[in-house]
Amino acid sequence: MPADRTAVVSGVSSGIGRSVAVRLLQDGWTVIGLSRLRPDFDGDGFSWRHCDLAQPDSTATAVGDIGSVHALIHAAGFQVSGRLGDLDPDDGSRMYAVHVDAAIRLANGLVSRMTDGGRILLIGSRTAIGVAGKSQYAATKAALRALARSWATELVPRRITVNVIEPGPTDTAMLADPARAATPPVVPPLGRLIHPEEVAALAHFLLTDSGAMITGQHLTICGGASL
């Protein structure tokens, strides 16, 4: 792994994105954070850029002048729940824009500046298998699996790995968002919600030399919810 490690992390203002950025900074990485809201942390090696990932122009501007990077972690996301017959297509379009289209735009814009042996990591969801009341959200997260496997195959010659982490119910602000009130979180069988720091720890492992031989995979961390 190069001594000068720079990561671009989306969704750094809260939740998993924030935890990933903090974990990497603790490990000596340089982190460029992207989010609509300014995060509540700072420090040596961290720089923040305003970015509305639902807006293509905003995404392009945010990463247009970034130089060499070792990793891209796309953690931004939100959830709107609803059952068939009451779905709002605009909600699906917004989730697709943030979860899928933004991932494409970020990776497409940064891959030529990514060092050989680099990492692309997408934060998906265990709901990618399909969950009642979450069809639109689940569809966008399932799309990340297809992106990861496709890009992983393309980038093998450069030893750039591409993976998806799929958390179950995680203790973040998204769980209390009224937009997902129709599908309240269920505590996993292991007895508590997942901590965002635990997801960040798995992300950190995949970004290290120890994770160099894992690519094209989706890794679930769900406290037994998938059993």
N, C-alpha and C positions, 0 to 999 in steps of 0.2 A: 504494500500500500504506500502511495507517495507520502512524503513527510508533510507537504502542504496540501491538506485535505479541505476542499471547499464543497459544501452541500447547499443546494437550493431546496428549501422546504416550504410548501404551501400550507395555508391554514394555521399560521403560527400564533394567532391571537388567542387561541383557546384549545382545549381538548388534546387530542392525540398529536396534532401538529406542534402545539406548544411543547408538549413533553418530549417529542423527538428532538426539537431544536435545542432545548435545555440539556438533554442528555449528550448531544453531540458537542455542544460548547464545553461541557464538563470534561469531555475527552480530548479537547484541544482542537476541534474542527473550527474552520471558518464557516459561518452559516449566514446565508442570505435568505431572509424570511419574507414571504409574500402573504398578504392578507388585506381584507378591507379595513379592519380596525387595527390600530396600533397595539402591539402586545404590551403586557405589563412588566416585561423584563428587558434587560439590556446587558451589555458586558463586552469585554474585549473579544473581538472576532465576530461580533454580531452586527449585521446591518439589516434594516427593515425597508421594504418597498411597498407602497400602497398598490394593491392589485385587486380588482374586482374580477374574479375568475369567470363570472358569467358573461363578461364582456370581452370578446376576442381582441379588440384593440388594446384594452388595458393589459391583457396577458402578454401580448407581443411587446408592448412598451416596457413592461417590467423586466423582461429578460433579454431585451434586444442588445444591451451593451455589456452583458456579463461575459467575462473571459472564461478561462479554463475551469471546469468543474469536475469533481470526482463522483458526485452523487446527486440524484434528483429524487426527492421524496414528496409525492403528491398526497397530502393528507386532508386537504380541504373537503368539506362535505356538509350536507344537511339532509333532513328527511321530512317528507310530507307523506302522511299515511292516507289511505282511502281504499274502499272496496269497489269492485267492478260495478258499474252503474252510477257511481258517484265520483268517478275520477275526473280530475281537471287536467286536460292535456297540457295546459301551460305549466302546471307543477312538474309534470314529467319532462317537459322541455328544459326547464330551469335546472332540474337535477342532472339531466344529461349534459347540459352545458358545463356545469361545475365538475361533475365526476368524470365524464368521459372526454368531452371536447377539450376541456382545459388540460387534461392529461396528455392528449394528443398534441396540442399546441406547445405545451412546455417541453415535452420530450423531443418533438420535431425541431423546435428551435434550439435546443441545447445539445443534441446528440453530436453535432459536428465539433463542439467544443469540449466534449466529455473525454477524459483521459482513457486510454485503453486500460481495461481492467476495472472500469468504473461500475456504478450501480444505478439502476432505476428501480424504485420501490413505490408501489401503489397501495394505498390503504383502501381495502375493499370492505366487505362485510360477510358474515356467515349467511346472511339472508340471500346471498347470490344463488343459493339453491332453490329459492322461491318460498315466500312466506305469505300467508293470508293477510290481506290488508296492506301489504307493502309491495305490490307488484311493480309499480313504476320505479321505486327505489331499488328493489331487487334486480330489475332488468339493467339498470345502469351499473350496478356493482358486478353483475355477471359479465358485462361487457369488458370489464377490466381484466378478467381472466383471459379473454381472447386477445386483447392487446398484449398482455404480458407474454403469452406463449408465442405470438407472432414476432414480437420484437426480440424476444430471447433467441429465437432461431436466426433472425437476421444479424444479430450482434455477436454471435458466437465467435466469428473470426477476430473480433476485437476484445474478447474476453469480458465484455460488459454483461453483467447479469441483470435479469429483469424478473421481479417476483411480486406477488400480491400477499399482503397480510390481511386476514379476514377476521376481525374481532367480533365477538358476541357482545352482549349488553355491557357497555363501558361507562364508567361513572364520569360523564362529561355533561356540559350544559345542554347538549342536544337531546338528552333524555327528558328534560323538562320543557322542551319546545312545544308550545301548544299545537303546532302544525302536525305533530305526530301523536297527539292525544288519543287518536282512535286505536292505537296499538301500544298500550302502556308496556314498559319493560318488564320482563319476567326474570327474577333472580335465578341464575344458573344453578344446577344441582350441587356444585361445590360450595354454595352457601353465601356468595356475595357477588356484587358486580365486579367486573374486571377494572383494574386501575389503569389509567392511561400510561402511567410509568412502566407498567408491565408490557404494554404494546410497544412502547419506545425501546425497551430492553431487547425485545425480539428484533425490532428494526435495526438497532445498533449491531446486534450479532450479524445480521445479513450484510451489513456495510463493512464489516471487518474482514481480514484475511481468512478467518475461520469460516466465513460464509461464501467463500469464493467459488465453491463447486455446486452451489444451489442456484438453479435458474429455471425459469419457465414454470414455477410452482405457485400454488396458493396454499398458504399456511394459516390454519385456523387456531385462534386462541379464544376459547369460549366458556371456560369453566364447566365443561361437560354439557353445555346446552345443545350440542349437536348429537349427543348420544341417543 
